[in-house]
Amino acid sequence: MKFKINKNELLKNLNINIKAVSGSVINEILKGIKIQVSKEKIILITSSSDLSIKTTINQNENNFTVEEEGEIVIANANYFTEIIKKLSGKEVDIELTSGGQIQITSDKADFSIPSRNSANYPNLPIVDDTKSIKIESSNLLKIIKETIKSAGVRDARPIFNGIHLVANNQFIKGITTDSHRLAQKIIYFNEPKEKISDINVVIPTHTLNELVPLLNSNETVKLQFDENYLVVDLNQTVVYSQLLIGDFPETDRLIPNETNTKISVEVKELLPVIERAHLAARQSNNITITFNLKENKLSISTRQSESGTFEEDVILKSYEGEDLLISMNPEFIKDAISSLAQEVVEFSFTGQLKPFTIRPNDSQDNNDLQLITPVRTINN
């Protein structure tokens, strides 16, 4: 195997592939990167235990030349990527020597690094086309960004460490929960999509975090599923991910159908006060703040502690319903507000110890929903 390639072209693809390389793998060969070289294209493959990425560099305006076709695994993908980054030349020569080493030369630099037999590298999963959906990248990004902060992080219940994706020919819905909060985003298609089997899967959040920077908001992506895997086809980049196995809890019953108190507030007025309250709460080692809704006003405060107290009023746009004293985690509020990305949000409360919701102002549905469970304190 011997070829010459434009450094920037190679590095662009390596920076994508490296997202699937993990330092903690049982199979040592997965620390490497598989390279398949032909006259027409160069394919780069990386894998971990649950995520794989394949990128393809097609022959285009002589961005590479191949003297000898072949395939090999470069033993250390991270080291290889760092080498390419540090090279000063515009082109890189890569060759598999008779001794099994990979020789990398560019300008005056000359590296020799170990390789592995590509026959020992695991095959990519094969997923049939029986369950697939094409969706605009912009809509997939909305689902991820509006829900991912409410997912579990290394939760003991693995099913909570992902986004529950439900779709049919009329809508696609993403739901996350860590049992203390919940986020939901529903997008209805302008026209019913044909030939779509009902989809009901849970995708790991770390897969979607890696996917976000690869999505171009102007393109359409294809998602394919079977019982165990998701495949995301982005043309020159294909992402393979294991799905989380198990039953995601039924969440519709958790969303309140009634409201006793409702307020709307500008984010630019609310968020700085939440930040100041959070600062005071952290000093007392009690990450809880309290909303006091009374006489058409909102006052946000923290509990008395050795570090002192905090209290500040917030200007509201509207106030409907009963007075209420309710405590909550300020981090959850900040995450919910940032996820919705609205100038004005609406809080709906049903009681002091019952979950409350945050939606865009004047929302009449649950298409953009954040739900938070209150914190029980000595005051309630």
C-alpha positions as CSV (number, residue, x, y, z in Angstrom):
1,M,0.0,0.0,0.0
2,K,1.4,3.3,-1.1
3,F,-0.3,6.7,-1.7
4,K,0.1,10.4,-1.6
5,I,-2.7,12.6,-0.3
6,N,-3.4,16.3,0.4
7,K,-2.7,16.8,4.1
8,N,-5.8,19.0,4.8
9,E,-8.1,16.5,3.1
10,L,-6.8,13.7,5.2
11,L,-6.9,15.7,8.4
12,K,-10.5,16.8,7.9
13,N,-11.6,13.1,7.7
14,L,-9.3,12.0,10.6
15,N,-10.9,14.6,12.8
16,I,-14.3,13.0,12.1
17,N,-13.1,9.4,12.5
18,I,-11.3,10.1,15.8
19,K,-14.6,10.6,17.5
20,A,-15.2,6.8,17.5
21,V,-11.8,6.0,19.0
22,S,-11.8,5.1,22.7
23,G,-8.8,4.6,24.9
24,S,-10.6,2.0,27.0
25,V,-11.3,-1.0,24.8
26,I,-10.8,-4.7,25.4
27,N,-9.7,-5.3,21.8
28,E,-6.5,-3.4,21.3
29,I,-6.9,-3.2,17.5
30,L,-9.8,-0.8,18.1
31,K,-7.3,1.8,19.2
32,G,-6.3,2.0,15.6
33,I,-7.7,3.2,12.3
34,K,-8.4,1.0,9.3
35,I,-7.4,2.4,5.9
36,Q,-8.6,1.0,2.6
37,V,-6.9,2.4,-0.5
38,S,-8.0,2.1,-4.1
39,K,-7.5,4.2,-7.2
40,E,-11.0,5.7,-6.9
41,K,-11.3,6.3,-3.1
42,I,-9.8,6.0,0.3
43,I,-11.9,4.7,3.2
44,L,-11.1,5.4,6.9
45,I,-12.8,3.3,9.6
46,T,-12.7,3.6,13.3
47,S,-14.7,1.8,16.0
48,S,-15.3,1.5,19.7
49,S,-17.5,-1.0,21.5
50,D,-20.7,0.8,20.5
51,L,-19.8,3.5,17.9
52,S,-18.2,3.2,14.4
53,I,-17.5,5.9,11.8
54,K,-16.6,5.4,8.2
55,T,-15.5,8.3,6.0
56,T,-14.8,8.2,2.3
57,I,-12.4,10.4,0.4
58,N,-13.3,10.2,-3.3
59,Q,-10.9,11.0,-6.1
60,N,-11.5,14.7,-6.8
61,E,-9.1,17.1,-8.6
62,N,-6.2,14.9,-7.8
63,N,-6.5,15.2,-4.0
64,F,-4.7,11.9,-3.8
65,T,-2.7,9.5,-6.0
66,V,-2.3,5.8,-5.5
67,E,0.8,3.9,-6.4
68,E,-0.2,0.6,-4.7
69,E,-3.7,-0.3,-3.5
70,G,-4.2,-2.1,-0.2
71,E,-5.6,-2.0,3.3
72,I,-4.0,-1.9,6.8
73,V,-4.8,-0.8,10.3
74,I,-2.6,1.9,11.7
75,A,-2.1,0.8,15.3
76,N,-2.6,4.1,17.1
77,A,-5.3,6.4,15.5
78,N,-4.7,9.2,18.0
79,Y,-1.0,9.3,17.4
80,F,-1.5,9.1,13.6
81,T,-3.9,12.0,13.7
82,E,-1.5,14.1,15.8
83,I,1.4,13.3,13.4
84,I,-0.7,14.6,10.4
85,K,-1.6,17.7,12.3
86,K,2.0,18.6,13.0
87,L,3.3,18.1,9.4
88,S,4.3,21.2,7.6
89,G,4.0,20.0,4.0
90,K,0.9,20.3,1.9
91,E,1.0,16.6,0.9
92,V,1.7,13.4,2.8
93,D,3.2,10.2,1.5
94,I,2.0,7.1,3.3
95,E,3.5,3.6,2.7
96,L,3.3,0.2,4.2
97,T,6.9,-1.1,4.2
98,S,8.0,-4.7,3.9
99,G,8.7,-4.8,7.6
100,G,5.0,-4.0,8.4
101,Q,5.7,-0.4,9.5
102,I,3.8,2.6,8.2
103,Q,6.2,5.2,6.8
104,I,4.8,8.8,6.8
105,T,6.8,11.5,5.0
106,S,6.0,15.1,4.3
107,D,8.5,17.8,3.5
108,K,11.5,17.0,5.6
109,A,9.7,15.0,8.3
110,D,9.8,11.2,8.3
111,F,7.8,9.0,10.8
112,S,7.7,5.2,11.1
113,I,4.8,3.8,13.2
114,P,3.4,0.2,13.7
115,S,0.5,-1.4,11.8
116,R,-1.9,-4.2,12.4
117,N,-3.4,-6.9,10.1
118,S,-6.7,-5.5,8.8
119,A,-8.2,-9.0,8.7
120,N,-8.4,-8.8,12.5
121,Y,-10.4,-5.5,12.5
122,P,-14.1,-6.1,13.3
123,N,-16.5,-5.7,10.4
124,L,-19.0,-2.9,10.3
125,P,-22.6,-3.9,11.2
126,I,-25.0,-4.6,8.4
127,V,-28.4,-3.0,8.8
128,D,-31.2,-3.7,6.3
129,D,-33.4,-1.0,5.0
130,T,-36.7,-2.2,6.5
131,K,-36.9,0.6,9.0
132,S,-35.6,3.9,7.8
133,I,-36.6,7.6,7.7
134,K,-35.3,10.6,5.8
135,I,-35.3,13.8,7.9
136,E,-34.0,17.3,7.4
137,S,-30.8,17.8,9.4
138,S,-32.2,21.0,10.9
139,N,-35.1,19.0,12.4
140,L,-32.8,16.3,13.8
141,L,-30.7,19.0,15.3
142,K,-33.7,20.6,17.0
143,I,-34.7,17.3,18.6
144,I,-31.2,16.7,19.9
145,K,-30.6,20.2,21.2
146,E,-34.0,20.6,22.9
147,T,-33.9,17.2,24.7
148,I,-30.3,16.0,25.3
149,K,-29.7,18.0,28.5
150,S,-32.5,16.1,30.3
151,A,-31.0,12.7,29.6
152,G,-29.3,10.6,32.2
153,V,-25.5,10.7,32.5
154,R,-24.0,7.4,33.3
155,D,-27.3,6.5,34.9
156,A,-27.6,3.1,36.6
157,R,-30.6,2.6,34.4
158,P,-28.9,2.6,30.9
159,I,-32.1,3.3,29.1
160,F,-32.2,6.8,30.5
161,N,-28.8,7.5,28.9
162,G,-30.3,8.1,25.5
163,I,-33.0,9.9,23.5
164,H,-36.2,7.9,22.9
165,L,-37.0,8.4,19.2
166,V,-40.5,7.7,18.0
167,A,-41.6,8.2,14.4
168,N,-44.2,7.3,11.9
169,N,-45.3,8.8,8.6
170,Q,-46.8,11.9,10.3
171,F,-44.3,13.0,13.0
172,I,-41.0,12.4,14.7
173,K,-40.7,12.8,18.5
174,G,-37.7,12.8,20.8
175,I,-38.0,12.3,24.6
176,T,-35.4,12.2,27.4
177,T,-35.6,11.9,31.1
178,D,-33.3,11.3,34.1
179,S,-36.3,10.7,36.4
180,H,-36.0,14.2,37.8
181,R,-36.9,16.1,34.6
182,L,-38.1,15.4,31.1
183,A,-37.8,17.0,27.7
184,Q,-39.9,16.4,24.6
185,K,-39.7,17.7,21.1
186,I,-42.3,16.8,18.4
187,I,-42.0,17.7,14.8
188,Y,-44.9,17.1,12.4
189,F,-44.1,16.6,8.7
190,N,-45.6,19.0,6.2
191,E,-46.7,16.1,4.2
192,P,-47.1,12.4,5.4
193,K,-44.0,10.4,4.6
194,E,-44.6,7.3,2.5
195,K,-43.4,3.8,3.3
196,I,-42.2,4.4,6.9
197,S,-42.5,1.6,9.4
198,D,-43.2,2.8,12.9
199,I,-39.9,3.6,14.7
200,N,-39.4,3.2,18.5
201,V,-35.7,3.2,19.5
202,V,-33.4,4.7,22.2
203,I,-30.2,6.2,20.8
204,P,-27.2,6.8,23.2
205,T,-26.7,10.5,23.9
206,H,-23.0,10.2,23.3
207,T,-23.7,9.1,19.8
208,L,-25.9,12.1,19.2
209,N,-23.3,14.4,20.8
210,E,-20.8,13.2,18.2
211,L,-23.3,13.5,15.4
212,V,-24.2,17.1,16.0
213,P,-21.1,18.7,14.5
214,L,-21.4,16.5,11.4
215,L,-24.9,17.6,10.5
216,N,-25.3,20.3,7.9
217,S,-28.6,22.1,8.5
218,N,-29.3,22.4,4.8
219,E,-29.2,18.7,4.0
220,T,-31.4,15.6,4.4
221,V,-30.1,12.6,6.3
222,K,-31.2,9.0,6.3
223,L,-31.6,7.1,9.5
224,Q,-31.7,3.3,9.3
225,F,-32.6,1.0,12.2
226,D,-32.8,-2.6,13.2
227,E,-33.2,-4.1,16.6
228,N,-29.7,-3.4,17.7
229,Y,-28.2,-0.7,15.5
230,L,-28.7,2.8,14.1
231,V,-27.0,3.9,10.8
232,V,-26.8,7.5,9.9
233,D,-25.9,8.1,6.2
234,L,-24.3,11.5,5.6
235,N,-23.0,10.6,2.2
236,Q,-19.2,10.7,2.6
237,T,-19.6,10.0,6.3
238,V,-21.6,7.0,7.8
239,V,-22.1,6.7,11.5
240,Y,-23.0,3.3,13.1
241,S,-24.2,3.1,16.7
242,Q,-25.6,0.4,19.0
243,L,-29.0,1.2,20.3
244,L,-29.9,1.0,24.0
245,I,-31.9,-2.1,24.8
246,G,-34.9,-2.0,27.0
247,D,-38.3,-0.4,27.4
248,F,-38.3,3.4,27.7
249,P,-40.9,4.5,30.3
250,E,-44.3,5.8,29.3
251,T,-43.9,9.6,29.7
252,D,-47.2,11.0,28.4
253,R,-48.9,10.3,31.8
254,L,-46.3,12.5,33.5
255,I,-47.3,15.7,31.7
256,P,-49.9,17.6,33.7
257,N,-53.3,18.2,32.0
258,E,-54.3,21.1,34.3
259,T,-52.7,24.3,35.5
260,N,-53.3,26.2,38.8
261,T,-50.7,28.9,38.2
262,K,-49.2,30.2,35.0
263,I,-46.6,32.9,34.4
264,S,-44.7,34.1,31.3
265,V,-41.4,35.9,31.6
266,E,-38.7,37.2,29.4
267,V,-35.6,35.0,29.4
268,K,-33.3,38.1,29.6
269,E,-35.1,39.1,32.8
270,L,-35.2,35.7,34.4
271,L,-31.9,34.0,33.5
272,P,-29.5,36.5,35.3
273,V,-31.6,36.2,38.5
274,I,-31.4,32.4,38.3
275,E,-27.6,32.7,37.8
276,R,-27.3,34.9,40.9
277,A,-29.5,32.6,43.0
278,H,-27.5,29.6,41.8
279,L,-24.3,31.3,42.9
280,A,-25.7,31.9,46.4
281,A,-27.2,28.3,46.6
282,R,-23.8,26.8,45.8
283,Q,-22.2,28.6,48.7
284,S,-24.6,26.9,51.1
285,N,-24.0,23.4,49.6
286,N,-27.8,23.2,49.0
287,I,-28.4,23.5,45.3
288,T,-32.0,24.6,45.7
289,I,-33.8,27.9,44.9
290,T,-37.4,28.9,45.7
291,F,-40.0,30.7,43.5
292,N,-42.5,32.7,45.6
293,L,-45.4,33.6,43.4
294,K,-47.7,36.0,45.2
295,E,-49.8,39.0,44.4
296,N,-48.9,38.8,40.7
297,K,-45.1,38.9,41.5
298,L,-42.3,36.4,41.4
299,S,-39.5,36.5,44.0
300,I,-36.6,34.1,43.7
301,S,-34.7,33.3,46.9
302,T,-32.3,30.8,48.6
303,R,-32.5,29.3,52.1
304,Q,-30.8,30.9,55.1
305,S,-27.3,29.4,55.7
306,E,-23.9,30.4,57.1
307,S,-23.1,31.9,53.8
308,G,-26.1,34.2,53.9
309,T,-29.2,34.5,51.8
310,F,-30.3,35.8,48.4
311,E,-33.6,37.3,47.2
312,E,-34.6,39.2,44.1
313,D,-37.8,40.0,42.3
314,V,-38.3,39.3,38.6
315,I,-40.5,41.3,36.2
316,L,-43.2,39.1,34.7
317,K,-45.1,39.5,31.4
318,S,-48.2,37.8,32.7
319,Y,-49.5,36.0,35.9
320,E,-52.6,33.8,36.1
321,G,-53.9,31.8,39.0
322,E,-53.1,31.0,42.6
323,D,-50.2,32.0,44.8
324,L,-47.5,29.4,45.1
325,L,-44.2,28.6,47.0
326,I,-42.2,26.0,45.1
327,S,-38.5,24.9,45.2
328,M,-36.4,23.5,42.4
329,N,-32.9,22.8,41.1
330,P,-31.6,26.0,39.4
331,E,-29.4,23.9,37.0
332,F,-32.6,22.3,35.6
333,I,-34.2,25.6,35.0
334,K,-31.1,27.0,33.2
335,D,-30.9,23.8,31.0
336,A,-34.6,24.0,30.2
337,I,-34.5,27.6,29.2
338,S,-31.3,27.2,27.1
339,S,-32.8,24.1,25.4
340,L,-35.9,25.9,24.3
341,A,-33.9,28.9,23.0
342,Q,-36.9,31.3,23.3
343,E,-37.1,35.0,24.2
344,V,-40.2,34.4,26.3
345,V,-41.1,31.2,28.2
346,E,-44.2,30.1,30.1
347,F,-44.2,28.2,33.4
348,S,-47.2,26.2,34.3
349,F,-47.6,24.9,37.9
350,T,-50.2,22.5,39.4
351,G,-49.0,22.4,43.0
352,Q,-46.1,22.8,45.4
353,L,-44.9,19.2,45.0
354,K,-46.1,18.3,41.5
355,P,-44.0,18.5,38.3
356,F,-44.2,21.8,36.4
357,T,-43.7,22.6,32.8
358,I,-41.8,25.2,30.8
359,R,-42.9,25.9,27.2
360,P,-42.5,28.7,24.6
361,N,-44.8,31.5,25.4
362,D,-48.4,31.0,24.2
363,S,-47.8,27.4,23.3
364,Q,-51.0,25.4,23.0
365,D,-49.4,21.9,22.8
366,N,-46.6,19.7,24.0
367,N,-44.4,19.9,21.0
368,D,-41.7,21.9,22.8
369,L,-41.8,20.8,26.5
370,Q,-39.6,20.8,29.5
371,L,-40.9,19.2,32.7
372,I,-39.2,19.5,36.1
373,T,-39.8,17.8,39.4
374,P,-39.8,20.2,42.4
375,V,-37.5,19.8,45.4
376,R,-39.1,19.0,48.8
377,T,-37.8,21.5,51.5
378,I,-38.6,22.3,55.1
379,N,-41.0,24.9,53.7
380,N,-43.1,22.3,51.9
